């Protein structure tokens, strides 16, 4: 999968990872992929809700050590 932009939000807590992701997605064109790395334990459910509310596709979520990875496709 081609990642068009990566956003590092490690160390930031809710709502900052979502707000930064929203801003980054606004700069992408439809269909482009954003990968967000977060250390916020609540980010898994936050990004699920964010995707449902905004219509952006949550392509995948995973955990790598203490990092939570969220991959979103711009609507």
Buried (B, 14 or more C-beta within 10 A) or exposed (E): EEEBBEBBBEEBEBEEBBEBBEEBBEEBEEEBBBBBBBBBEEBBEBBEEBBEEBEBBBBEBEEEEEBBBBBBBBE
